[in-house]
Amino acid sequence: MEATVAERGQITLPKAVRDALGLTKGTRLRVELEGGRIVLHKEVQDALSRVRGRFKLPEGVTTDDVMRELRGRAPGDPIEP
């Protein structure tokens, strides 16, 4: 995949990259130089901080319970009788 630098230094990331990383308008990216490379990091904390505290789990339900319900049993999970 390729991207071209525009007149004001802007680039458009290929749609496949945006879709794979869930990048939408307003997503913040951290830009770093590593040797001769440009590395972009999605600011996950920013996205998390916007929703933190907005959802409450029912009494007695843990995040692990919710993830197990969504994804199924993970390797290493105890087998319930």
C-alpha positions as CSV (number, residue, x, y, z in Angstrom):
1,M,0.0,0.0,0.0
2,E,1.1,3.5,-0.6
3,A,0.1,7.0,0.4
4,T,1.2,10.3,-1.1
5,V,2.2,13.4,0.8
6,A,-0.1,16.4,-0.2
7,E,0.9,20.0,-0.4
8,R,0.3,20.8,3.3
9,G,2.1,17.6,4.4
10,Q,-1.1,15.6,4.8
11,I,-1.4,11.9,3.9
12,T,-4.5,9.7,3.4
13,L,-4.2,6.3,5.0
14,P,-5.5,3.5,2.8
15,K,-9.0,2.4,3.6
16,A,-7.9,-1.1,4.5
17,V,-5.6,0.3,7.2
18,R,-8.3,2.6,8.6
19,D,-10.8,-0.2,8.7
20,A,-8.4,-2.7,10.2
21,L,-7.5,-0.3,13.0
22,G,-11.0,1.2,13.5
23,L,-9.7,4.7,12.6
24,T,-12.4,7.2,12.1
25,K,-12.6,11.0,11.9
26,G,-11.1,12.5,15.0
27,T,-9.0,9.4,16.0
28,R,-5.8,10.7,17.5
29,L,-2.5,9.1,16.3
30,R,0.9,9.5,18.0
31,V,3.7,10.1,15.4
32,E,7.2,8.8,16.2
33,L,10.4,8.5,14.2
34,E,12.3,5.3,14.4
35,G,15.5,5.5,12.4
36,G,14.3,6.3,8.9
37,R,10.7,5.2,9.5
38,I,7.5,7.1,10.6
39,V,5.5,5.0,13.1
40,L,1.9,5.9,13.9
41,H,0.3,4.7,17.1
42,K,-3.4,4.8,17.7
43,E,-4.2,6.6,20.9
44,V,-6.2,3.9,22.6
45,Q,-6.3,5.6,26.0
46,D,-8.0,8.6,24.4
47,A,-10.8,6.4,23.1
48,L,-11.1,4.5,26.4
49,S,-11.2,7.7,28.5
50,R,-14.2,8.9,26.6
51,V,-16.3,5.9,27.6
52,R,-14.8,5.1,31.0
53,G,-17.4,5.2,33.7
54,R,-20.4,5.4,31.3
55,F,-21.3,1.7,31.6
56,K,-22.2,-0.1,34.9
57,L,-22.2,-3.8,35.2
58,P,-25.0,-5.4,37.2
59,E,-24.3,-6.3,40.8
60,G,-22.1,-9.5,41.0
61,V,-21.1,-9.5,37.3
62,T,-17.5,-9.1,36.5
63,T,-15.7,-7.9,33.3
64,D,-14.5,-11.5,32.9
65,D,-18.1,-12.7,33.0
66,V,-19.0,-10.3,30.2
67,M,-16.0,-11.2,28.1
68,R,-16.7,-14.9,28.5
69,E,-20.3,-14.3,27.4
70,L,-19.1,-12.4,24.3
71,R,-16.2,-14.5,23.3
72,G,-16.7,-17.9,24.9
73,R,-14.5,-19.7,27.3
74,A,-10.8,-18.7,27.1
75,P,-7.9,-21.2,27.4
76,G,-7.2,-21.6,31.1
77,D,-10.6,-20.6,32.3
78,P,-12.0,-22.8,35.0
79,I,-14.6,-25.3,33.9
80,E,-17.8,-24.6,35.8
81,P,-19.8,-27.6,37.0
